[in-house]
Amino acid sequence: MIKKVLLYSFLIITSILTLIPFIWMLGASFMFDGKASVFPPIFWPDPFTVTQYQILFERLSVWRNFFNSLFLSSIVTVLYITFTSMAGYAFAKYRFTGKKVLFNLLLSSMIIPSQVTMLPLFLMLKSMGLINTYMAIIIPGLANIFGIFLIRQYCISIPDSLIEAARMDGATDFQIYRKVILPLAIPILVTLAIFSFLGTGTISCGR
């Protein structure tokens, strides 16, 4: 009983300490300039103002940034899941010449830091005339080897007997992919969708 009380007391205190910065941040957003930097910190705004939010929505185009993030993140996430799932499934279950060499080559690209590819990617998009356009964010986010690798590893665990049974029932390759593979791969697809949505939203904010 004592251990349980101590545990819950610790969790409650930790939760309160964790929430304090967020409570202060919320209160500071309704304060006038300079009030949030005083010591000791003030948690309740006095006087109360919404000036900061007026500046945020009227001058900084936050609605446009929000729309850009939501629009681009949704499109890129759908396309990213589509292309990576197809590629991962192909590498896991199809046999074709050079499959192992190609996959190892793609896998080796993961050791290249993203900072190294930023300039070549920018120059490539510039030569295509896509700078300051939505396509400059959509195209680089269509697929990556990280997502392909995770889906490939997940698809390997799917029994081949399910695919063979679907083929015997007359299912086409696309039907097998859509009706067998995708439903079974929902856990990894949701995980990658979250990564893609958050990552694209961070990049697209302010476009």
N, C-alpha and C positions, 0 to 999 in steps of 0.2 A: 504493500500500500504506500509506504514512504517513497519507494523508488518511482512509483507511478506519479505521485504528487510532484516530486522533484523534476521528473521528465516533463510533465505538462507545464510546470512553472518555467522551466528553461525554454520550452517552445514558445510560450506566451511572451516572455521577455524578449527573446530573439525576434519574434514577429513584430513586436512594438518597435524595437530598435531599427528593424529593416524598413518599417513604414514611415518613420520620422522624417527622413529626407524627402520622401514623396509628399507628405503632408505639408512640409515647409515649401516645397517647390510649387504646390498648388496655391498655397496662401500667397507666396511671393508674386505669382502671376497676376494677382489683383491689387498689388501695391503700386504706388507711384515710384518713379525712378529714384534710386538711392536708398529706399527704405529696406530693400532686401539685403543690403550689404552691411547693415549695422550689427554690432555685437553687444550683448547676446542676441541671437537671431529672433525675429518676430514671426510667430506662426499665424496670427490673425491680423489681416490687413486693417489698418486704421489710419486714414480713411480708406474706404473701399472704392476701387475704380476698375473699369473695364477698358481703359485706354490701351493697354498692351495688346488686348485681343482685337481692338479696332485697327491698330497698326498692323497686326499680323494678317488680318483678312483683307484690309483695304489697300495697304501699300506693298505688301510682300507677295501678293498673288498666291496665297496658300491654297486656294481652291484649284488653281491651275496645276500647282505642284501635286496636289492630291489626285486630281484627275489623271495626270500623266503617270503617276506611280501606279494607280489602280489599273488603268487601261493597259499600259505596257506590261506590268507584272502578270496580268491575266493572260494576255496574248502569248507572251514568252513562255509562261508556265505550261500552257496547253501544248504549244509547239515543242517545247523541250521534252515533255513527257512522251509525246508521240514519237519523236525521232530517236530519243535514247532508248525507249522501250523496244522499238523495232530493231535497232542496231544490237542491243543487248541480247534480244531473243535470237537474232541471226547468228551471233557469235557463240551462243550457248548450244543451239540445237541444229544448225545447218552445217553441212560439210561443203566446203568449196576450196579451190586451190589457193594456197597462200594465206589461209585463215589464221593460222598460228603466228606466222611472221608479221602479218598486218596488225594483229591484236597486240603482240609484244612491242611493235613499233609505236602504236598508239599509247600503250601503257608506259613506255619509257618517256613519253612527253610530259608525264605528270611530275617528273623531277625538275622540269624547267620552271623557274619562278615566274609568276604572272607579270612581274615588273619588266622582265626581259621582253615579253611579247607585246607590251603596251604600245611602244613606238611603231613597230611593224604593223600592228593592227590599225593604228591611227592612220598611217600612211596608205594602207590598203583601202580603208574606208574613204579617205580623202580622194584617192584616185578614182573611186567609184562615184564620187559626188554625193556621199551620204552623210557628211558632217552636218550636225545640227538638224538631223531628221530622226524620226522614230526608228527607221530601219537600221540606223547605226547602233541601236541598242538591241533590236530584235534579232538581227543576223548573228552577232557573236554569241547570243544566248540560246541558239537553236539546239545545241548539243555540246557535251564535253565528255572526255574519257572517264571522268569520275563517275558520272551517272551511268554510262555504258557498262563500266566495270561492275558496279553494284547490281545492276539489273541482270547482267550475264551470270554473275555468281548466284543470284537468286533463281534464275531460270534453270540453271544446272540442276538444282534440287527438285525441279518438277519432273515427275516420272515420264519417261518416253512412252510408256504404255498409254497414257492419256492422249498423247498426240497421235499415236498409231490408231487408237480406237476412234478418234475423230475422223481420221483419214478413211478408215474402213466404212464409216457412216456417210462418206461422200463430202466431207467438209473441205473447202478450199484452204490454201495456206493463210489467206487473210481471215477467213472465218475462224480458223484455229487460233490465230493471234488474238482476234477480238473477243471470242467467246470462251476460250480456254486459258490462254496465257494471261491476258489482262485481269480477269477476275481473281486469278490465283496470286498475281503480283501486286495486288492493291496495297499491302503494307509498305513495300519498298517504293511504290509509285507515290504514295502520300508523303513519305519522308522526303523524297526528291522534290516533290511539288512545293513543299514548305521551304526547302532550301532555295529553290529557284525563285519563288515569289518574293521572299525576303531580300535575296540578293539583287534581283532586278529592281525592286522598289527602292533600295538604297542608291543604286546607280541612277535611276530615272528621276529621282527627286530633284527638282530645280531645273529640269529640262524645259 
